[in-house]
Amino acid sequence: MTEVAGEKRLAVFDGSYIRLSGFSLAIPHDKNIRRGMSGAEADGEVSGRAFFAAAGEVTVTVPGNREGQVFIDGKKVPFERKGDAFCFRMPAGAHFYNVGREPDMAAVDVDRAVSAPDGFTVKWQATAGAEGYEICVRPDGEERSVYKAVGRIPAAEGENAFFVGGLKKGKYFVRVRGTCGEKRGAYGAEYPVFVTSELPAPPAGLRVTAEGNGSRAAWGEVLGCDFYRLYRVSETGNVLVYEGRRREARTGEGEFFVAGVNGNGEGKPSLRRSTEDVRAHWDNHPEKGFVRDTRSHEHGYPGFDYVHNREKSILEYPEGAKGEDDVS
């Protein structure tokens, strides 16, 4: 327990009760069930965290709080008032809670930022307890303390989005936080984005691997993209087999490539990968038996033979053969 600049801080992990100057925390105590709870009180309001292996009743005593509510993970929950004490049920798991007039809000993590010629669109998921959001931006090279608020919007369910316009081309960082009345939530990690008129770069690392009766394609992220398009190569024209935010998709047989889409349009295609390529069937699984790639993947030393390296084989047991460890 401690008190710093008028803020009382308590934590109880091995026990059931702790108190400092009228502010107290009480939790169930069971040597077979791990529970812990912390709290910080200032001006009659409390914010803290709880880690419960099993749900249990807790009591938070806050002297002078006459109008408070109880919030867990930003959502109002039922409670019983006994004088200065707030009694409520803490669910199992890791949670943040607060006792006050308005809910605490979790930090907002940016999902993605979509590049455009004169700005970008930042997107994120709704945060419990937030009535609105504040969007802040700083140019690359500036100190983190120079973030400038560029917009505030009311909260929407599911995905939220905001376009930041009027920017010069270059790199920026954006972050978002929730708001509720006069209260401000925590910022999540800052997210990098480029303001550009260029199409997105080709996604790197496209990989097609055998999976069950089909195949799965997966690829790397490209900053500034809103979504991706996966195509199957065809003599009569490329066929769109997937469009969305995820960077993987189930596929059938064939040859595939992927492209990213930002605010300027669809970018250049990635390298092609085929389900006929031996690499598509490389991933090991127990019933596969012995497999060894004799090619070198550590290129670059003097005298390395690039030409013949490509021609080296992948060794496998002949069909019907058994390894030394097989027992009939």
C-alpha positions, 0 to 999 in steps of 0.5 A: 500500500502507498499514497502518492500525491493524494492518490491511495494505492492498494493491492491484495493478492495473498489475503482477503482485505487491505485498508488505507485511510478509509479506502479498502479492498476486500476479496474472497480468500481461498488457498486453492483459488488464486485471486488478486485485486488492485486499486487506486483512489483519488477524489472519491473515485477508484480505478483498478484491475482484478485477476480471478481464477474463479468469480467472487464477491468483492467490496470496495470502500470509498469514503465520500463517494455518494453518486458512483456507479460500478463498471467492469471492462467499461460496462455498468454492472449491478452492485449493492451499496452499504454506506461507503462500500460498493459490493459487486461480483467480479467475474473470473479472468483478467478485468479492469474496473472502476467506481465513479460517475463514468466508466474507464475505457480500455486503450484503443488499438488501431486496426489499420490506416488506409493511405490516400493522396491527401490523407488517410482513413484510420479504422478501429473497433468500438471500445466498451464505455466510450461515447466518442473518440478523439483522433490524434496525429503527428508527423514522423520525426516529431516528438511524441509530445506533439500529437495534435487532435485532428478530430472527434466523432461519436462512437459507433458499434463495431468498426469506427473510421475517420478520414484525416485529410489535408496532409502533405505526402510523407509518413505519419503516426496516428493514435485514438482514445475513447471519450465519455463526458469529460473523461478520456481513455488511454491511447493504444500504440501509435500506428504508422501510415504513409500519405501517398498517391501510389498504389500499395506494394505487392504483398510479400511472402505468399505461400500456398500449402496443402491443408486437408482436402484443399489448400490454404494461401497466406501472405504478409501485411502491407501498411496502408492497405484496406483489404486484399484480393487473392486471384487464381490464374486462368487462361480466360482471365484471373479469377477473384477467389477472396477479398477481405482484410484477413491475410489468408484464405482457403483455396482449391487447386491452381496458381495464385497471386495476391494484391493489396488495395488502398485509397488509390486502388489495387496494387501490383500483384505478388509473386505467383504460387501454385499448388503443384509446386513441391513447396505447397506440400512441404509442411510436415505432419506425422503421417508424412514420413521422412522429407529433406530439402537438400537445397541451401537457404543460406545464400551469399557466401563466396563461391555459392552455386546459385544455378545448381542449388535450384536443381537440387532435389527434395528427398522423400521415402519411396511410396510404400517404403518404411523408415528405420523406426517403423515396426510391423 
